[in-house]
Amino acid sequence: MKKWLVSLAAVSALLVGCSSNETEVDTNDEPVDVAALEVVVDILTPEQVAVNESVELAAHVSQNGENVDDAESVKFEVWESGLRDHAQMIDGKLDGDGVYKADITFDHDGVYYMFAHTTARGLHVMPKQQIIVGNPDMSKVLEDKSSNTMDMDDHEETETHEESETNHSH
């Protein structure tokens, strides 16, 4: 019985000794500011533009109030209302101070939509904006039934369309 108690005491002492070698657990109770980690994309493109004039598609990318000049990708997806399956994808280029730009020319009146697909610092953000070109006859504008999100099937289809797209005028 004594051997059993001594063995139990020895094992307990070893376990206590081993546990003192464990790495410390951070018990910092300060809250993490999730908003500071968020990548924010502000679209700078005008909401009303003229027909047959070069339009600057632009987006400002920031995180925690600071410009993001190292975005992995900024692509502008543009389509005429009701014709999402004919969207074109245009690569944005860094202009400086977190602003990414691309040019497009619309060749007829209409209502268009644009996503500013932005991948930066492990996050994907895609704000959407309506662009009215010229003076469209609103009774003839097709309703846009596309959502503000994009599932993978839509994304793959658009990426394939992007590869075949050579003219960035619409």
Steps between C-alpha positions, in 0.01 A plus 500: 500500500790733589660436161174591329469828695866589433453422131186715490685787670797466259275502192314805634830680558613419146174626353527826694860536386406439136211742507732783604676467163182572302491818296309786653151569375430859404220616723490850356145613555526802268243473221619467141383789281355302210407821315869592484569175311225565244605596148286796391438575131347835407392534138608835353336459157228755422144364505406691184726517193483603134478271198817450290729663754774321688385426855741433782398204712665561836499355849682603817618205710585545867542305821492653847494849346817441298537466121545148363753516216566125502162354403532162336235590245255778414272419208202698378212286376264707283172399334190660355187458710339164436804369311721373782604197294670745258705670770859598431782488752758780489820492706553800725850641530639673809509875441633574850369576849284185500313601181464244222377607155394375158336667200187410308289667232126436477374525142127541572253629758411254769509397862812306592630335815851455627659281765842606625633150576782557745723238659737641760666364810311173490155657458270538197273805484273584208291817531246562226405827333245603240624719213251689282643569156355789300121531509356149485132442433420337834196323350737304273764418764504131589459424870822385660432185698859437603566488870757693696697179546649251266510124529792299365317397181445865407863580585641221283275602212610862530868404521461297180326796337784726614756290317309530174428872542734714292305824459427691820241721332139410537 
